[in-house]
Amino acid sequence: MRNWCCEEAPIPYTCMNISKIITIVLAVAAAAFLVLILSDPYFFTSSRKIQKTGEAKLEEGILGNKAAFRQASHYFSSLIKQGRGNRDTYDLLYWSYRYDDDHAQAEITMTDALEEYPNDVDFLYQRAETRLELQQYAPAISDYNQVIDISKDFPYLPDVYYSRGAAHYKLGQEKEASADLQHALRTSSDSLQPYPVYFQE
């Protein structure tokens, strides 16, 4: 078989050109891999270890070290970006942001989570609560409505009605707010304040 590449001379630079191309491709691949490693220090760390570390930081934050919430969210978001997160990862990331009073990121997290786990009642409720905090009253009501439609035995249903009523109240929809408040009062074991009192505090 003839070696057309390096045999004789009509095309003297072919071998050199192919060699250069291969070298460049390998160099680019190595550089890309290095950038990946440097940008994600947990690339070779197991998912379980990253999640456990994040959980430890979340607990540390709950015990009083507020800076640990941001560290926890870093671990959980790293897992999700790598495609190694699961439902618990999204939930833990949400609470890391909520405890850190970063409601905007908490809302984004639940929106992303609902793309992966559509109609997850807990995630819908958590996004609704966050949207209420962000004064996104109409979207919050939409989420509360879905929770009620999907699950009639949701354990926090009285809270859903009370919070939905709060959103109605802030939108000036007093009839709907009153109906939700009455429903919450009938089904909740907690003492619930009227909305004017609640929002004054």
FIZAMAR-363417 format. One record per residue (C-alpha): x negated, y negated, z; residue number from 1. Coordinates in steps of 0.2 Angstrom, whole numbers, plus 5000, padded with zeros to 4 digits. Each point is the difference from the previous one (the first is absolute). Layout:
<atoms>
<atom><u>X</u><v>Y</v><w>Z</w><nr>NUM</nr></atom>
...
</atoms>
This chain:
<atoms>
<atom><u>5000</u><v>5000</v><w>5000</w><nr>1</nr></atom>
<atom><u>4993</u><v>4983</v><w>4996</w><nr>2</nr></atom>
<atom><u>4997</u><v>4987</v><w>5013</w><nr>3</nr></atom>
<atom><u>5007</u><v>4985</v><w>4991</w><nr>4</nr></atom>
<atom><u>4996</u><v>4988</v><w>5015</w><nr>5</nr></atom>
<atom><u>4982</u><v>5002</v><w>5002</w><nr>6</nr></atom>
<atom><u>4994</u><v>5010</v><w>4985</w><nr>7</nr></atom>
<atom><u>4992</u><v>4987</v><w>4988</w><nr>8</nr></atom>
<atom><u>5000</u><v>4983</v><w>4996</w><nr>9</nr></atom>
<atom><u>5015</u><v>4993</v><w>4990</w><nr>10</nr></atom>
<atom><u>5008</u><v>4993</v><w>5015</w><nr>11</nr></atom>
<atom><u>4986</u><v>4997</v><w>5013</w><nr>12</nr></atom>
<atom><u>5011</u><v>4991</v><w>5013</w><nr>13</nr></atom>
<atom><u>5014</u><v>5013</v><w>5002</w><nr>14</nr></atom>
<atom><u>4993</u><v>5010</v><w>5014</w><nr>15</nr></atom>
<atom><u>4994</u><v>4984</v><w>5009</w><nr>16</nr></atom>
<atom><u>5017</u><v>4992</v><w>4998</w><nr>17</nr></atom>
<atom><u>5010</u><v>5016</v><w>5007</w><nr>18</nr></atom>
<atom><u>4988</u><v>5001</v><w>5014</w><nr>19</nr></atom>
<atom><u>5002</u><v>4981</v><w>5004</w><nr>20</nr></atom>
<atom><u>5019</u><v>5002</v><w>4999</w><nr>21</nr></atom>
<atom><u>5000</u><v>5015</v><w>5012</w><nr>22</nr></atom>
<atom><u>4988</u><v>4991</v><w>5012</w><nr>23</nr></atom>
<atom><u>5012</u><v>4985</v><w>5000</w><nr>24</nr></atom>
<atom><u>5016</u><v>5010</v><w>5003</w><nr>25</nr></atom>
<atom><u>4992</u><v>5009</v><w>5014</w><nr>26</nr></atom>
<atom><u>4993</u><v>4984</v><w>5008</w><nr>27</nr></atom>
<atom><u>5018</u><v>4992</v><w>4999</w><nr>28</nr></atom>
<atom><u>5008</u><v>5016</v><w>5007</w><nr>29</nr></atom>
<atom><u>4987</u><v>4999</v><w>5015</w><nr>30</nr></atom>
<atom><u>5003</u><v>4982</v><w>5003</w><nr>31</nr></atom>
<atom><u>5019</u><v>5002</v><w>5000</w><nr>32</nr></atom>
<atom><u>4998</u><v>5015</v><w>5012</w><nr>33</nr></atom>
<atom><u>4989</u><v>4989</v><w>5011</w><nr>34</nr></atom>
<atom><u>5013</u><v>4986</v><w>5000</w><nr>35</nr></atom>
<atom><u>5013</u><v>5012</v><w>5005</w><nr>36</nr></atom>
<atom><u>4990</u><v>5006</v><w>5014</w><nr>37</nr></atom>
<atom><u>4995</u><v>4983</v><w>5006</w><nr>38</nr></atom>
<atom><u>5018</u><v>4993</v><w>4999</w><nr>39</nr></atom>
<atom><u>5007</u><v>5015</v><w>5009</w><nr>40</nr></atom>
<atom><u>4989</u><v>5005</v><w>5014</w><nr>41</nr></atom>
<atom><u>5013</u><v>5014</v><w>5005</w><nr>42</nr></atom>
<atom><u>4999</u><v>5009</v><w>4982</w><nr>43</nr></atom>
<atom><u>4992</u><v>5015</v><w>5008</w><nr>44</nr></atom>
<atom><u>5009</u><v>5000</v><w>5016</w><nr>45</nr></atom>
<atom><u>5015</u><v>5012</v><w>5002</w><nr>46</nr></atom>
<atom><u>5017</u><v>4993</v><w>5000</w><nr>47</nr></atom>
<atom><u>5004</u><v>5008</v><w>5017</w><nr>48</nr></atom>
<atom><u>4985</u><v>4991</v><w>5008</w><nr>49</nr></atom>
<atom><u>5004</u><v>4983</v><w>4992</w><nr>50</nr></atom>
<atom><u>5019</u><v>5002</v><w>5006</w><nr>51</nr></atom>
<atom><u>4995</u><v>5005</v><w>5017</w><nr>52</nr></atom>
<atom><u>4988</u><v>4985</v><w>5002</w><nr>53</nr></atom>
<atom><u>5013</u><v>4989</v><w>4994</w><nr>54</nr></atom>
<atom><u>5012</u><v>5007</v><w>5013</w><nr>55</nr></atom>
<atom><u>4987</u><v>4997</v><w>5013</w><nr>56</nr></atom>
<atom><u>4998</u><v>4982</v><w>4995</w><nr>57</nr></atom>
<atom><u>5019</u><v>4998</v><w>5000</w><nr>58</nr></atom>
<atom><u>5002</u><v>5006</v><w>5018</w><nr>59</nr></atom>
<atom><u>4985</u><v>4989</v><w>5005</w><nr>60</nr></atom>
<atom><u>5010</u><v>4985</v><w>4993</w><nr>61</nr></atom>
<atom><u>5016</u><v>5005</v><w>5009</w><nr>62</nr></atom>
<atom><u>4989</u><v>5001</v><w>5016</w><nr>63</nr></atom>
<atom><u>4995</u><v>4982</v><w>4998</w><nr>64</nr></atom>
<atom><u>4986</u><v>4998</v><w>4988</w><nr>65</nr></atom>
<atom><u>5010</u><v>4991</v><w>4986</w><nr>66</nr></atom>
<atom><u>4985</u><v>5000</v><w>4988</w><nr>67</nr></atom>
<atom><u>5001</u><v>5019</v><w>4999</w><nr>68</nr></atom>
<atom><u>5017</u><v>4998</v><w>4990</w><nr>69</nr></atom>
<atom><u>4990</u><v>4993</v><w>4986</w><nr>70</nr></atom>
<atom><u>4987</u><v>5014</v><w>5001</w><nr>71</nr></atom>
<atom><u>5014</u><v>5013</v><w>5000</w><nr>72</nr></atom>
<atom><u>5008</u><v>4992</v><w>4985</w><nr>73</nr></atom>
<atom><u>4984</u><v>5001</v><w>4991</w><nr>74</nr></atom>
<atom><u>4998</u><v>5019</v><w>5003</w><nr>75</nr></atom>
<atom><u>5018</u><v>5004</v><w>4994</w><nr>76</nr></atom>
<atom><u>5000</u><v>4988</v><w>4985</w><nr>77</nr></atom>
<atom><u>4983</u><v>5008</v><w>4995</w><nr>78</nr></atom>
<atom><u>5009</u><v>5018</v><w>5000</w><nr>79</nr></atom>
<atom><u>5014</u><v>4993</v><w>4989</w><nr>80</nr></atom>
<atom><u>4989</u><v>4992</v><w>4988</w><nr>81</nr></atom>
<atom><u>4991</u><v>5016</v><w>4997</w><nr>82</nr></atom>
<atom><u>5016</u><v>5009</v><w>4997</w><nr>83</nr></atom>
<atom><u>4997</u><v>5010</v><w>5016</w><nr>84</nr></atom>
<atom><u>5014</u><v>4993</v><w>5011</w><nr>85</nr></atom>
<atom><u>5016</u><v>5008</v><w>5005</w><nr>86</nr></atom>
<atom><u>5016</u><v>4995</v><w>5007</w><nr>87</nr></atom>
<atom><u>4993</u><v>4998</v><w>5017</w><nr>88</nr></atom>
<atom><u>4986</u><v>4989</v><w>4993</w><nr>89</nr></atom>
<atom><u>5012</u><v>4988</v><w>4994</w><nr>90</nr></atom>
<atom><u>5010</u><v>5000</v><w>5016</w><nr>91</nr></atom>
<atom><u>4984</u><v>4997</v><w>5010</w><nr>92</nr></atom>
<atom><u>4994</u><v>4986</v><w>4988</w><nr>93</nr></atom>
<atom><u>5017</u><v>4992</v><w>5002</w><nr>94</nr></atom>
<atom><u>4999</u><v>5000</v><w>5019</w><nr>95</nr></atom>
<atom><u>4982</u><v>4993</v><w>5000</w><nr>96</nr></atom>
<atom><u>5006</u><v>4985</v><w>4990</w><nr>97</nr></atom>
<atom><u>5016</u><v>4998</v><w>5011</w><nr>98</nr></atom>
<atom><u>4990</u><v>5000</v><w>5016</w><nr>99</nr></atom>
<atom><u>4988</u><v>4988</v><w>4993</w><nr>100</nr></atom>
<atom><u>5015</u><v>4988</v><w>4995</w><nr>101</nr></atom>
<atom><u>4995</u><v>5002</v><w>4982</w><nr>102</nr></atom>
<atom><u>5018</u><v>5002</v><w>4994</w><nr>103</nr></atom>
<atom><u>4996</u><v>4996</v><w>4982</w><nr>104</nr></atom>
<atom><u>4988</u><v>5014</v><w>4998</w><nr>105</nr></atom>
<atom><u>5012</u><v>5012</v><w>5010</w><nr>106</nr></atom>
<atom><u>5014</u><v>4996</v><w>4987</w><nr>107</nr></atom>
<atom><u>4988</u><v>5003</v><w>4986</w><nr>108</nr></atom>
<atom><u>4995</u><v>5017</v><w>5008</w><nr>109</nr></atom>
<atom><u>5018</u><v>5006</v><w>5001</w><nr>110</nr></atom>
<atom><u>5004</u><v>4994</v><w>4982</w><nr>111</nr></atom>
<atom><u>4985</u><v>5011</v><w>4995</w><nr>112</nr></atom>
<atom><u>5005</u><v>5014</v><w>5011</w><nr>113</nr></atom>
<atom><u>5018</u><v>5000</v><w>4993</w><nr>114</nr></atom>
<atom><u>4992</u><v>5002</v><w>4982</w><nr>115</nr></atom>
<atom><u>4993</u><v>5016</v><w>5007</w><nr>116</nr></atom>
<atom><u>5014</u><v>5006</v><w>5011</w><nr>117</nr></atom>
<atom><u>5016</u><v>4992</v><w>4992</w><nr>118</nr></atom>
<atom><u>5015</u><v>4999</v><w>5012</w><nr>119</nr></atom>
<atom><u>4990</u><v>5004</v><w>5015</w><nr>120</nr></atom>
<atom><u>5012</u><v>4993</v><w>5014</w><nr>121</nr></atom>
<atom><u>4986</u><v>4996</v><w>5012</w><nr>122</nr></atom>
<atom><u>4990</u><v>4990</v><w>4987</w><nr>123</nr></atom>
<atom><u>5016</u><v>4991</v><w>4994</w><nr>124</nr></atom>
<atom><u>5004</u><v>4995</v><w>5018</w><nr>125</nr></atom>
<atom><u>4982</u><v>4995</v><w>5004</w><nr>126</nr></atom>
<atom><u>4999</u><v>4989</v><w>4984</w><nr>127</nr></atom>
<atom><u>5017</u><v>4992</v><w>5005</w><nr>128</nr></atom>
<atom><u>4994</u><v>4996</v><w>5017</w><nr>129</nr></atom>
<atom><u>4984</u><v>4992</v><w>4992</w><nr>130</nr></atom>
<atom><u>5010</u><v>4990</v><w>4988</w><nr>131</nr></atom>
<atom><u>5011</u><v>4994</v><w>5014</w><nr>132</nr></atom>
<atom><u>4984</u><v>4994</v><w>5008</w><nr>133</nr></atom>
<atom><u>4995</u><v>4991</v><w>4984</w><nr>134</nr></atom>
<atom><u>5017</u><v>4992</v><w>4998</w><nr>135</nr></atom>
<atom><u>5003</u><v>5009</v><w>4984</w><nr>136</nr></atom>
<atom><u>5018</u><v>5003</v><w>5006</w><nr>137</nr></atom>
<atom><u>5009</u><v>5006</v><w>4984</w><nr>138</nr></atom>
<atom><u>4987</u><v>5013</v><w>4996</w><nr>139</nr></atom>
<atom><u>5000</u><v>5005</v><w>5018</w><nr>140</nr></atom>
<atom><u>5019</u><v>5002</v><w>4999</w><nr>141</nr></atom>
<atom><u>4998</u><v>5011</v><w>4984</w><nr>142</nr></atom>
<atom><u>4988</u><v>5012</v><w>5009</w><nr>143</nr></atom>
<atom><u>5012</u><v>5001</v><w>5016</w><nr>144</nr></atom>
<atom><u>5014</u><v>5004</v><w>4988</w><nr>145</nr></atom>
<atom><u>4990</u><v>5014</v><w>4992</w><nr>146</nr></atom>
<atom><u>4996</u><v>5007</v><w>5017</w><nr>147</nr></atom>
<atom><u>5018</u><v>5001</v><w>5005</w><nr>148</nr></atom>
<atom><u>5005</u><v>5007</v><w>4983</w><nr>149</nr></atom>
<atom><u>4987</u><v>5014</v><w>5001</w><nr>150</nr></atom>
<atom><u>5001</u><v>5005</v><w>5018</w><nr>151</nr></atom>
<atom><u>5015</u><v>4999</v><w>5011</w><nr>152</nr></atom>
<atom><u>4991</u><v>5009</v><w>5014</w><nr>153</nr></atom>
<atom><u>4984</u><v>4989</v><w>5000</w><nr>154</nr></atom>
<atom><u>4995</u><v>4998</v><w>5018</w><nr>155</nr></atom>
<atom><u>4998</u><v>4982</v><w>4999</w><nr>156</nr></atom>
<atom><u>5016</u><v>4996</v><w>4992</w><nr>157</nr></atom>
<atom><u>5006</u><v>4988</v><w>5013</w><nr>158</nr></atom>
<atom><u>4984</u><v>4990</v><w>4998</w><nr>159</nr></atom>
<atom><u>5003</u><v>5000</v><w>4981</w><nr>160</nr></atom>
<atom><u>5017</u><v>4992</v><w>5002</w><nr>161</nr></atom>
<atom><u>4994</u><v>4988</v><w>5013</w><nr>162</nr></atom>
<atom><u>4985</u><v>4994</v><w>4989</w><nr>163</nr></atom>
<atom><u>5011</u><v>5000</v><w>4984</w><nr>164</nr></atom>
<atom><u>5012</u><v>4989</v><w>5009</w><nr>165</nr></atom>
<atom><u>4985</u><v>4989</v><w>5005</w><nr>166</nr></atom>
<atom><u>4996</u><v>4998</v><w>4982</w><nr>167</nr></atom>
<atom><u>5018</u><v>4996</v><w>4995</w><nr>168</nr></atom>
<atom><u>5000</u><v>4987</v><w>5014</w><nr>169</nr></atom>
<atom><u>4984</u><v>4991</v><w>4994</w><nr>170</nr></atom>
<atom><u>5009</u><v>4999</v><w>4982</w><nr>171</nr></atom>
<atom><u>5015</u><v>4992</v><w>5008</w><nr>172</nr></atom>
<atom><u>5011</u><v>5016</v><w>4997</w><nr>173</nr></atom>
<atom><u>5008</u><v>4999</v><w>5017</w><nr>174</nr></atom>
<atom><u>5014</u><v>5012</v><w>4996</w><nr>175</nr></atom>
<atom><u>4988</u><v>5014</v><w>4995</w><nr>176</nr></atom>
<atom><u>4989</u><v>4996</v><w>5014</w><nr>177</nr></atom>
<atom><u>5014</u><v>5001</v><w>5013</w><nr>178</nr></atom>
<atom><u>5005</u><v>5017</v><w>4992</w><nr>179</nr></atom>
<atom><u>4983</u><v>5007</v><w>5002</w><nr>180</nr></atom>
<atom><u>4998</u><v>4994</v><w>5017</w><nr>181</nr></atom>
<atom><u>5016</u><v>5008</v><w>5006</w><nr>182</nr></atom>
<atom><u>4995</u><v>5016</v><w>4992</w><nr>183</nr></atom>
<atom><u>4983</u><v>5000</v><w>5008</w><nr>184</nr></atom>
<atom><u>5008</u><v>4996</v><w>5017</w><nr>185</nr></atom>
<atom><u>5012</u><v>5015</v><w>4999</w><nr>186</nr></atom>
<atom><u>4986</u><v>5012</v><w>4995</w><nr>187</nr></atom>
<atom><u>4985</u><v>4994</v><w>5010</w><nr>188</nr></atom>
<atom><u>4996</u><v>5004</v><w>5018</w><nr>189</nr></atom>
<atom><u>4990</u><v>4983</v><w>5001</w><nr>190</nr></atom>
<atom><u>5006</u><v>4983</v><w>5005</w><nr>191</nr></atom>
<atom><u>5000</u><v>4990</v><w>4984</w><nr>192</nr></atom>
<atom><u>5000</u><v>4981</v><w>5000</w><nr>193</nr></atom>
<atom><u>5010</u><v>4989</v><w>4988</w><nr>194</nr></atom>
<atom><u>4990</u><v>4994</v><w>4985</w><nr>195</nr></atom>
<atom><u>5000</u><v>4982</v><w>5005</w><nr>196</nr></atom>
<atom><u>4992</u><v>5005</v><w>5017</w><nr>197</nr></atom>
<atom><u>4988</u><v>5013</v><w>4992</w><nr>198</nr></atom>
<atom><u>4993</u><v>4987</v><w>4988</w><nr>199</nr></atom>
<atom><u>4998</u><v>4986</v><w>5013</w><nr>200</nr></atom>
<atom><u>4988</u><v>5011</v><w>5009</w><nr>201</nr></atom>
</atoms>
